[in-house]
Amino acid sequence: MAGRTQGIAVYVESGRKRTFASALDWPGWCRSGPDAEAALQTLVDYGPRYAAVVRSRRLGFTAPKDVGGLQVVQRIAGDASTEFGVPGAVPKGDRGPIGKAEAGRAARILGACWSTLDEAADSVRGPLAKGPRGGGRTLAKILAHVEEAEGAYLRALGLPEDAVPEGKGREAILSALGGMVDREPVLKGPRGGARWPAGYFVRRAAWHVLDHAWEIEDRSGG
């Protein structure tokens, strides 16, 4: 985890047309904008929503009142993933092994994100509103997309494609996280493909779940 700062430690991942701002110690609290200033402001705007996500886990999160409550401690160059709309850069703090206490805290945050997604889905009554351009996935397709993505995330850790029984992705994620405690991450697969360290794995999964949970809330009027 990041050291003590004068505000909540965040890193900024900047591409040509899109930038992400992410809180280092709070996986899932990550928002984007056309530039760093906009991304940081959007992160602050979503602070109360993130506080509602983790409140039941009593992790001590307090949403900042403004951008002055954040401290940018790292800036990373984005890539094609950034431009596509995905926080794809791995911050320095995520590249090492994950400790037992940190893994337990990460599991609690992931659990809070999954609960938020489930509650948002359960609250839907009728079709979701269309997006600004008249499109958008149905609720069923959003949930299927999240489950499919989590399977891909597990494969990014090196798990074989058939290793996760259908409907058991969350259990597999927590099991994989526990199995990575105090182990140096393997960042390259046997064929040279990139693999994810535990910290980034948690960060990416939490962001994706919350991104779609909030989409469901917004499109259902929740």
PyRosetta script that sets phi, psi and omega in degrees:
from pyrosetta import init, pose_from_sequence

init()
pose = pose_from_sequence("MAGRTQGIAVYVESGRKRTFASALDWPGWCRSGPDAEAALQTLVDYGPRYAAVVRSRRLGFTAPKDVGGLQVVQRIAGDASTEFGVPGAVPKGDRGPIGKAEAGRAARILGACWSTLDEAADSVRGPLAKGPRGGGRTLAKILAHVEEAEGAYLRALGLPEDAVPEGKGREAILSALGGMVDREPVLKGPRGGARWPAGYFVRRAAWHVLDHAWEIEDRSGG")
pose.set_psi(1, 160.1)
pose.set_omega(1, -178.0)
pose.set_phi(2, -71.3)
pose.set_psi(2, 155.5)
pose.set_omega(2, 177.3)
pose.set_phi(3, -77.7)
pose.set_psi(3, -179.7)
pose.set_omega(3, -178.2)
pose.set_phi(4, -66.8)
pose.set_psi(4, 135.3)
pose.set_omega(4, 178.4)
pose.set_phi(5, -132.2)
pose.set_psi(5, 178.4)
pose.set_omega(5, 178.4)
pose.set_phi(6, -84.3)
pose.set_psi(6, -3.6)
pose.set_omega(6, 176.9)
pose.set_phi(7, -156.8)
pose.set_psi(7, -176.5)
pose.set_omega(7, 177.4)
pose.set_phi(8, -67.4)
pose.set_psi(8, 124.8)
pose.set_omega(8, -175.8)
pose.set_phi(9, -71.7)
pose.set_psi(9, 127.6)
pose.set_omega(9, 178.3)
pose.set_phi(10, -132.5)
pose.set_psi(10, 158.6)
pose.set_omega(10, 170.4)
pose.set_phi(11, -122.3)
pose.set_psi(11, 153.2)
pose.set_omega(11, -176.5)
pose.set_phi(12, -118.1)
pose.set_psi(12, 127.6)
pose.set_omega(12, 179.7)
pose.set_phi(13, -113.4)
pose.set_psi(13, 110.6)
pose.set_omega(13, -169.7)
pose.set_phi(14, -113.2)
pose.set_psi(14, 127.0)
pose.set_omega(14, 170.1)
pose.set_phi(15, -107.8)
pose.set_psi(15, -168.5)
pose.set_omega(15, -179.3)
pose.set_phi(16, -73.1)
pose.set_psi(16, -38.4)
pose.set_omega(16, -174.5)
pose.set_phi(17, -119.8)
pose.set_psi(17, -9.1)
pose.set_omega(17, -177.8)
pose.set_phi(18, -143.3)
pose.set_psi(18, 143.2)
pose.set_omega(18, 179.7)
pose.set_phi(19, -133.8)
pose.set_psi(19, 140.2)
pose.set_omega(19, 174.9)
pose.set_phi(20, -110.8)
pose.set_psi(20, 141.7)
pose.set_omega(20, 170.4)
pose.set_phi(21, -117.6)
pose.set_psi(21, 127.4)
pose.set_omega(21, -174.8)
pose.set_phi(22, -132.5)
pose.set_psi(22, 137.8)
pose.set_omega(22, 176.9)
pose.set_phi(23, -81.3)
pose.set_psi(23, 123.7)
pose.set_omega(23, -175.1)
pose.set_phi(24, -60.8)
pose.set_psi(24, -42.1)
pose.set_omega(24, -174.5)
pose.set_phi(25, -94.1)
pose.set_psi(25, 3.7)
pose.set_omega(25, -175.5)
pose.set_phi(26, -132.3)
pose.set_psi(26, 77.5)
pose.set_omega(26, 179.6)
pose.set_phi(27, -53.4)
pose.set_psi(27, 136.7)
pose.set_omega(27, -179.1)
pose.set_phi(28, 99.9)
pose.set_psi(28, -26.5)
pose.set_omega(28, 177.2)
pose.set_phi(29, -87.1)
pose.set_psi(29, 92.2)
pose.set_omega(29, -171.7)
pose.set_phi(30, -155.1)
pose.set_psi(30, 123.0)
pose.set_omega(30, -179.7)
pose.set_phi(31, -136.8)
pose.set_psi(31, 163.2)
pose.set_omega(31, -175.5)
pose.set_phi(32, -122.0)
pose.set_psi(32, 168.0)
pose.set_omega(32, 176.7)
pose.set_phi(33, -164.1)
pose.set_psi(33, 175.7)
pose.set_omega(33, -179.7)
pose.set_phi(34, -69.1)
pose.set_psi(34, -19.6)
pose.set_omega(34, 177.8)
pose.set_phi(35, -152.1)
pose.set_psi(35, 177.4)
pose.set_omega(35, -175.1)
pose.set_phi(36, -62.3)
pose.set_psi(36, -42.2)
pose.set_omega(36, -178.9)
pose.set_phi(37, -60.0)
pose.set_psi(37, -45.4)
pose.set_omega(37, -179.8)
pose.set_phi(38, -67.8)
pose.set_psi(38, -39.8)
pose.set_omega(38, -179.7)
pose.set_phi(39, -64.1)
pose.set_psi(39, -42.3)
pose.set_omega(39, 179.2)
pose.set_phi(40, -65.1)
pose.set_psi(40, -39.7)
pose.set_omega(40, 178.4)
pose.set_phi(41, -66.2)
pose.set_psi(41, -40.6)
pose.set_omega(41, 178.5)
pose.set_phi(42, -65.0)
pose.set_psi(42, -37.1)
pose.set_omega(42, 176.3)
pose.set_phi(43, -59.1)
pose.set_psi(43, -45.5)
pose.set_omega(43, 177.5)
pose.set_phi(44, -62.4)
pose.set_psi(44, -42.3)
pose.set_omega(44, -179.5)
pose.set_phi(45, -59.4)
pose.set_psi(45, -34.0)
pose.set_omega(45, -180.0)
pose.set_phi(46, -88.9)
pose.set_psi(46, 0.1)
pose.set_omega(46, 179.9)
pose.set_phi(47, -55.1)
pose.set_psi(47, -47.9)
pose.set_omega(47, 178.9)
pose.set_phi(48, -62.5)
pose.set_psi(48, -33.1)
pose.set_omega(48, 178.3)
pose.set_phi(49, -69.3)
pose.set_psi(49, -38.7)
pose.set_omega(49, 177.6)
pose.set_phi(50, -68.4)
pose.set_psi(50, -38.1)
pose.set_omega(50, 177.6)
pose.set_phi(51, -58.1)
pose.set_psi(51, -39.3)
pose.set_omega(51, 178.4)
pose.set_phi(52, -65.9)
pose.set_psi(52, -32.7)
pose.set_omega(52, 179.2)
pose.set_phi(53, -65.2)
pose.set_psi(53, -49.6)
pose.set_omega(53, -171.7)
pose.set_phi(54, -93.6)
pose.set_psi(54, -0.9)
pose.set_omega(54, -174.3)
pose.set_phi(55, -57.5)
pose.set_psi(55, -43.7)
pose.set_omega(55, -175.6)
pose.set_phi(56, -67.8)
pose.set_psi(56, -18.3)
pose.set_omega(56, 179.6)
pose.set_phi(57, -87.7)
pose.set_psi(57, -5.9)
pose.set_omega(57, 175.5)
pose.set_phi(58, 52.1)
pose.set_psi(58, 53.8)
pose.set_omega(58, -178.1)
pose.set_phi(59, -96.4)
pose.set_psi(59, -1.2)
pose.set_omega(59, 174.6)
pose.set_phi(60, 83.4)
pose.set_psi(60, 22.9)
pose.set_omega(60, 179.6)
pose.set_phi(61, -80.3)
pose.set_psi(61, 132.9)
pose.set_omega(61, 174.0)
pose.set_phi(62, -126.5)
pose.set_psi(62, 122.0)
pose.set_omega(62, -178.4)
pose.set_phi(63, -67.6)
pose.set_psi(63, 134.9)
pose.set_omega(63, 177.7)
pose.set_phi(64, -71.1)
pose.set_psi(64, 152.1)
pose.set_omega(64, -179.1)
pose.set_phi(65, -78.2)
pose.set_psi(65, -27.7)
pose.set_omega(65, -178.9)
pose.set_phi(66, -156.9)
pose.set_psi(66, -179.4)
pose.set_omega(66, -177.3)
pose.set_phi(67, -63.1)
pose.set_psi(67, -23.4)
pose.set_omega(67, 176.6)
pose.set_phi(68, -62.0)
pose.set_psi(68, -17.0)
pose.set_omega(68, 177.6)
pose.set_phi(69, -85.2)
pose.set_psi(69, 4.6)
pose.set_omega(69, 177.4)
pose.set_phi(70, -112.0)
pose.set_psi(70, 153.3)
pose.set_omega(70, 172.2)
pose.set_phi(71, -133.3)
pose.set_psi(71, 117.1)
pose.set_omega(71, 178.0)
pose.set_phi(72, -76.3)
pose.set_psi(72, 115.7)
pose.set_omega(72, -177.4)
pose.set_phi(73, -108.7)
pose.set_psi(73, -8.0)
pose.set_omega(73, 179.0)
pose.set_phi(74, -156.0)
pose.set_psi(74, 139.3)
pose.set_omega(74, 174.4)
pose.set_phi(75, -122.2)
pose.set_psi(75, 130.7)
pose.set_omega(75, -174.9)
pose.set_phi(76, -124.9)
pose.set_psi(76, 140.2)
pose.set_omega(76, 174.2)
pose.set_phi(77, -73.8)
pose.set_psi(77, 130.7)
pose.set_omega(77, 177.7)
pose.set_phi(78, -78.4)
pose.set_psi(78, 178.9)
pose.set_omega(78, 179.6)
pose.set_phi(79, -141.9)
pose.set_psi(79, -158.2)
pose.set_omega(79, -178.7)
pose.set_phi(80, -62.2)
pose.set_psi(80, -34.2)
pose.set_omega(80, 177.8)
pose.set_phi(81, -62.3)
pose.set_psi(81, -42.1)
pose.set_omega(81, 178.8)
pose.set_phi(82, -58.8)
pose.set_psi(82, -46.8)
pose.set_omega(82, -178.8)
pose.set_phi(83, -65.5)
pose.set_psi(83, -31.9)
pose.set_omega(83, -179.8)
pose.set_phi(84, -72.1)
pose.set_psi(84, -22.5)
pose.set_omega(84, 179.5)
pose.set_phi(85, 112.9)
pose.set_psi(85, 24.5)
pose.set_omega(85, -178.0)
pose.set_phi(86, -127.7)
pose.set_psi(86, 131.4)
pose.set_omega(86, 175.2)
pose.set_phi(87, -72.5)
pose.set_psi(87, 95.6)
pose.set_omega(87, -170.4)
pose.set_phi(88, -102.6)
pose.set_psi(88, -7.9)
pose.set_omega(88, -178.6)
pose.set_phi(89, -85.5)
pose.set_psi(89, 144.4)
pose.set_omega(89, -178.6)
pose.set_phi(90, -100.8)
pose.set_psi(90, 115.2)
pose.set_omega(90, 179.0)
pose.set_phi(91, -68.8)
pose.set_psi(91, 159.7)
pose.set_omega(91, -175.3)
pose.set_phi(92, -56.6)
pose.set_psi(92, -41.0)
pose.set_omega(92, -176.3)
pose.set_phi(93, -65.8)
pose.set_psi(93, -15.7)
pose.set_omega(93, -179.1)
pose.set_phi(94, -91.2)
pose.set_psi(94, -3.5)
pose.set_omega(94, -171.1)
pose.set_phi(95, -86.5)
pose.set_psi(95, -11.7)
pose.set_omega(95, -179.6)
pose.set_phi(96, -96.9)
pose.set_psi(96, -175.1)
pose.set_omega(96, 178.0)
pose.set_phi(97, -70.0)
pose.set_psi(97, 158.5)
pose.set_omega(97, 178.0)
pose.set_phi(98, -104.9)
pose.set_psi(98, 133.8)
pose.set_omega(98, 179.9)
pose.set_phi(99, -83.0)
pose.set_psi(99, 169.6)
pose.set_omega(99, -176.7)
pose.set_phi(100, -63.2)
pose.set_psi(100, -46.1)
pose.set_omega(100, -178.8)
pose.set_phi(101, -64.8)
pose.set_psi(101, -41.5)
pose.set_omega(101, 179.6)
pose.set_phi(102, -65.7)
pose.set_psi(102, -39.6)
pose.set_omega(102, 178.3)
pose.set_phi(103, -65.0)
pose.set_psi(103, -39.3)
pose.set_omega(103, 178.1)
pose.set_phi(104, -64.6)
pose.set_psi(104, -41.4)
pose.set_omega(104, 177.6)
pose.set_phi(105, -65.2)
pose.set_psi(105, -41.0)
pose.set_omega(105, 178.3)
pose.set_phi(106, -62.2)
pose.set_psi(106, -39.8)
pose.set_omega(106, 178.7)
pose.set_phi(107, -64.0)
pose.set_psi(107, -37.3)
pose.set_omega(107, 177.8)
pose.set_phi(108, -66.1)
pose.set_psi(108, -39.9)
pose.set_omega(108, 178.7)
pose.set_phi(109, -67.4)
pose.set_psi(109, -43.5)
pose.set_omega(109, 176.7)
pose.set_phi(110, -59.7)
pose.set_psi(110, -42.3)
pose.set_omega(110, 177.8)
pose.set_phi(111, -59.8)
pose.set_psi(111, -39.8)
pose.set_omega(111, 178.1)
pose.set_phi(112, -65.2)
pose.set_psi(112, -39.3)
pose.set_omega(112, 178.9)
pose.set_phi(113, -65.9)
pose.set_psi(113, -43.8)
pose.set_omega(113, 178.6)
pose.set_phi(114, -63.3)
pose.set_psi(114, -39.9)
pose.set_omega(114, 178.3)
pose.set_phi(115, -62.7)
pose.set_psi(115, -39.3)
pose.set_omega(115, 178.4)
pose.set_phi(116, -63.4)
pose.set_psi(116, -42.5)
pose.set_omega(116, 177.1)
pose.set_phi(117, -62.5)
pose.set_psi(117, -46.1)
pose.set_omega(117, -179.3)
pose.set_phi(118, -62.1)
pose.set_psi(118, -43.2)
pose.set_omega(118, -179.5)
pose.set_phi(119, -66.2)
pose.set_psi(119, -39.3)
pose.set_omega(119, 177.9)
pose.set_phi(120, -63.5)
pose.set_psi(120, -43.6)
pose.set_omega(120, -179.9)
pose.set_phi(121, -65.4)
pose.set_psi(121, -41.6)
pose.set_omega(121, -178.0)
pose.set_phi(122, -67.6)
pose.set_psi(122, -23.4)
pose.set_omega(122, -177.2)
pose.set_phi(123, -85.2)
pose.set_psi(123, -9.0)
pose.set_omega(123, -175.9)
pose.set_phi(124, -70.2)
pose.set_psi(124, 132.3)
pose.set_omega(124, 175.6)
pose.set_phi(125, -126.4)
pose.set_psi(125, 103.3)
pose.set_omega(125, -178.5)
pose.set_phi(126, 93.4)
pose.set_psi(126, 178.9)
pose.set_omega(126, -177.8)
pose.set_phi(127, -65.1)
pose.set_psi(127, 149.1)
pose.set_omega(127, 174.8)
pose.set_phi(128, -71.5)
pose.set_psi(128, 147.6)
pose.set_omega(128, 176.5)
pose.set_phi(129, -63.9)
pose.set_psi(129, 149.9)
pose.set_omega(129, 177.3)
pose.set_phi(130, -68.7)
pose.set_psi(130, 157.0)
pose.set_omega(130, 176.7)
pose.set_phi(131, -74.3)
pose.set_psi(131, 179.9)
pose.set_omega(131, -176.4)
pose.set_phi(132, -61.0)
pose.set_psi(132, -22.5)
pose.set_omega(132, 178.9)
pose.set_phi(133, -107.6)
pose.set_psi(133, 16.3)
pose.set_omega(133, 176.8)
pose.set_phi(134, 83.7)
pose.set_psi(134, 6.8)
pose.set_omega(134, -179.0)
pose.set_phi(135, -111.3)
pose.set_psi(135, -156.4)
pose.set_omega(135, -179.9)
pose.set_phi(136, 116.7)
pose.set_psi(136, 141.2)
pose.set_omega(136, 179.1)
pose.set_phi(137, -69.5)
pose.set_psi(137, 155.1)
pose.set_omega(137, 169.2)
pose.set_phi(138, -71.6)
pose.set_psi(138, 166.6)
pose.set_omega(138, 178.4)
pose.set_phi(139, -57.2)
pose.set_psi(139, -47.0)
pose.set_omega(139, -178.4)
pose.set_phi(140, -60.2)
pose.set_psi(140, -39.0)
pose.set_omega(140, -179.0)
pose.set_phi(141, -72.7)
pose.set_psi(141, -33.1)
pose.set_omega(141, 175.4)
pose.set_phi(142, -62.6)
pose.set_psi(142, -47.8)
pose.set_omega(142, -177.9)
pose.set_phi(143, -65.2)
pose.set_psi(143, -38.5)
pose.set_omega(143, 177.4)
pose.set_phi(144, -65.7)
pose.set_psi(144, -38.6)
pose.set_omega(144, 178.6)
pose.set_phi(145, -63.4)
pose.set_psi(145, -43.0)
pose.set_omega(145, 179.3)
pose.set_phi(146, -63.1)
pose.set_psi(146, -44.5)
pose.set_omega(146, 179.6)
pose.set_phi(147, -63.5)
pose.set_psi(147, -42.4)
pose.set_omega(147, 178.9)
pose.set_phi(148, -63.5)
pose.set_psi(148, -42.1)
pose.set_omega(148, 179.5)
pose.set_phi(149, -62.8)
pose.set_psi(149, -39.8)
pose.set_omega(149, -179.7)
pose.set_phi(150, -65.5)
pose.set_psi(150, -32.2)
pose.set_omega(150, 173.2)
pose.set_phi(151, -63.9)
pose.set_psi(151, -40.5)
pose.set_omega(151, 177.8)
pose.set_phi(152, -65.7)
pose.set_psi(152, -36.7)
pose.set_omega(152, 179.1)
pose.set_phi(153, -64.0)
pose.set_psi(153, -40.0)
pose.set_omega(153, 178.1)
pose.set_phi(154, -64.2)
pose.set_psi(154, -37.4)
pose.set_omega(154, 177.5)
pose.set_phi(155, -66.5)
pose.set_psi(155, -28.4)
pose.set_omega(155, 176.7)
pose.set_phi(156, -68.6)
pose.set_psi(156, -14.3)
pose.set_omega(156, 173.6)
pose.set_phi(157, -89.6)
pose.set_psi(157, -8.2)
pose.set_omega(157, 179.8)
pose.set_phi(158, 105.8)
pose.set_psi(158, 3.7)
pose.set_omega(158, 177.8)
pose.set_phi(159, -73.9)
pose.set_psi(159, 140.2)
pose.set_omega(159, 178.2)
pose.set_phi(160, -66.2)
pose.set_psi(160, 157.0)
pose.set_omega(160, -173.0)
pose.set_phi(161, -60.6)
pose.set_psi(161, -31.3)
pose.set_omega(161, -176.7)
pose.set_phi(162, -98.8)
pose.set_psi(162, 17.3)
pose.set_omega(162, -174.2)
pose.set_phi(163, -81.0)
pose.set_psi(163, -16.1)
pose.set_omega(163, -174.5)
pose.set_phi(164, -111.9)
pose.set_psi(164, 115.6)
pose.set_omega(164, 176.4)
pose.set_phi(165, -61.7)
pose.set_psi(165, 149.3)
pose.set_omega(165, -179.2)
pose.set_phi(166, -57.5)
pose.set_psi(166, 133.1)
pose.set_omega(166, 179.4)
pose.set_phi(167, 80.1)
pose.set_psi(167, 4.8)
pose.set_omega(167, -177.7)
pose.set_phi(168, -115.3)
pose.set_psi(168, 21.6)
pose.set_omega(168, -176.4)
pose.set_phi(169, -61.6)
pose.set_psi(169, -40.8)
pose.set_omega(169, -177.7)
pose.set_phi(170, -65.8)
pose.set_psi(170, -43.7)
pose.set_omega(170, 178.0)
pose.set_phi(171, -61.6)
pose.set_psi(171, -38.2)
pose.set_omega(171, 179.9)
pose.set_phi(172, -67.1)
pose.set_psi(172, -37.7)
pose.set_omega(172, 178.6)
pose.set_phi(173, -63.5)
pose.set_psi(173, -46.4)
pose.set_omega(173, -179.9)
pose.set_phi(174, -65.9)
pose.set_psi(174, -37.7)
pose.set_omega(174, 177.6)
pose.set_phi(175, -65.0)
pose.set_psi(175, -43.7)
pose.set_omega(175, 178.8)
pose.set_phi(176, -62.8)
pose.set_psi(176, -40.3)
pose.set_omega(176, 179.5)
pose.set_phi(177, -62.4)
pose.set_psi(177, -45.0)
pose.set_omega(177, 178.4)
pose.set_phi(178, -62.4)
pose.set_psi(178, -34.0)
pose.set_omega(178, -179.8)
pose.set_phi(179, -74.2)
pose.set_psi(179, -11.2)
pose.set_omega(179, -178.9)
pose.set_phi(180, -97.8)
pose.set_psi(180, -0.6)
pose.set_omega(180, -178.0)
pose.set_phi(181, -60.1)
pose.set_psi(181, 129.3)
pose.set_omega(181, 176.1)
pose.set_phi(182, 60.4)
pose.set_psi(182, 20.8)
pose.set_omega(182, 177.4)
pose.set_phi(183, -110.3)
pose.set_psi(183, 135.1)
pose.set_omega(183, 176.5)
pose.set_phi(184, -63.9)
pose.set_psi(184, 129.7)
pose.set_omega(184, -178.1)
pose.set_phi(185, -66.8)
pose.set_psi(185, 144.9)
pose.set_omega(185, 173.1)
pose.set_phi(186, -95.9)
pose.set_psi(186, 111.2)
pose.set_omega(186, -171.7)
pose.set_phi(187, -94.4)
pose.set_psi(187, -5.7)
pose.set_omega(187, 177.1)
pose.set_phi(188, -132.3)
pose.set_psi(188, 134.5)
pose.set_omega(188, 176.1)
pose.set_phi(189, -79.8)
pose.set_psi(189, 175.1)
pose.set_omega(189, -178.0)
pose.set_phi(190, -62.9)
pose.set_psi(190, -21.8)
pose.set_omega(190, 178.1)
pose.set_phi(191, -103.1)
pose.set_psi(191, 11.8)
pose.set_omega(191, 175.8)
pose.set_phi(192, 91.1)
pose.set_psi(192, -3.0)
pose.set_omega(192, -180.0)
pose.set_phi(193, -71.3)
pose.set_psi(193, 150.7)
pose.set_omega(193, -179.0)
pose.set_phi(194, -71.2)
pose.set_psi(194, 139.9)
pose.set_omega(194, 172.4)
pose.set_phi(195, -118.1)
pose.set_psi(195, 162.9)
pose.set_omega(195, -175.7)
pose.set_phi(196, -100.7)
pose.set_psi(196, 137.1)
pose.set_omega(196, 168.0)
pose.set_phi(197, -73.9)
pose.set_psi(197, 162.6)
pose.set_omega(197, -173.7)
pose.set_phi(198, -59.2)
pose.set_psi(198, -42.7)
pose.set_omega(198, -177.3)
pose.set_phi(199, -59.7)
pose.set_psi(199, -46.0)
pose.set_omega(199, 179.8)
pose.set_phi(200, -70.5)
pose.set_psi(200, -36.6)
pose.set_omega(200, 175.9)
pose.set_phi(201, -53.8)
pose.set_psi(201, -48.9)
pose.set_omega(201, 179.0)
pose.set_phi(202, -64.6)
pose.set_psi(202, -45.1)
pose.set_omega(202, -177.9)
pose.set_phi(203, -59.5)
pose.set_psi(203, -46.1)
pose.set_omega(203, -177.7)
pose.set_phi(204, -66.6)
pose.set_psi(204, -45.1)
pose.set_omega(204, -179.0)
pose.set_phi(205, -63.2)
pose.set_psi(205, -45.4)
pose.set_omega(205, -179.3)
pose.set_phi(206, -63.8)
pose.set_psi(206, -43.1)
pose.set_omega(206, 178.0)
pose.set_phi(207, -59.1)
pose.set_psi(207, -46.2)
pose.set_omega(207, -175.0)
pose.set_phi(208, -65.6)
pose.set_psi(208, -42.0)
pose.set_omega(208, 178.9)
pose.set_phi(209, -62.7)
pose.set_psi(209, -47.1)
pose.set_omega(209, -178.0)
pose.set_phi(210, -69.6)
pose.set_psi(210, -35.8)
pose.set_omega(210, 179.0)
pose.set_phi(211, -57.2)
pose.set_psi(211, -41.9)
pose.set_omega(211, -179.4)
pose.set_phi(212, -82.6)
pose.set_psi(212, -30.2)
pose.set_omega(212, 174.3)
pose.set_phi(213, -61.4)
pose.set_psi(213, -45.0)
pose.set_omega(213, 179.5)
pose.set_phi(214, -69.4)
pose.set_psi(214, -33.3)
pose.set_omega(214, 174.4)
pose.set_phi(215, -60.2)
pose.set_psi(215, -45.9)
pose.set_omega(215, 179.5)
pose.set_phi(216, -61.9)
pose.set_psi(216, -45.1)
pose.set_omega(216, 178.8)
pose.set_phi(217, -58.3)
pose.set_psi(217, -45.8)
pose.set_omega(217, -177.1)
pose.set_phi(218, -67.9)
pose.set_psi(218, -39.6)
pose.set_omega(218, -176.3)
pose.set_phi(219, -82.4)
pose.set_psi(219, -12.9)
pose.set_omega(219, 176.8)
pose.set_phi(220, -103.1)
pose.set_psi(220, -1.4)
pose.set_omega(220, -177.7)
pose.set_phi(221, 78.0)
pose.set_psi(221, 15.0)
pose.set_omega(221, -177.8)
pose.set_phi(222, -80.9)
pose.dump_pdb("model.pdb")
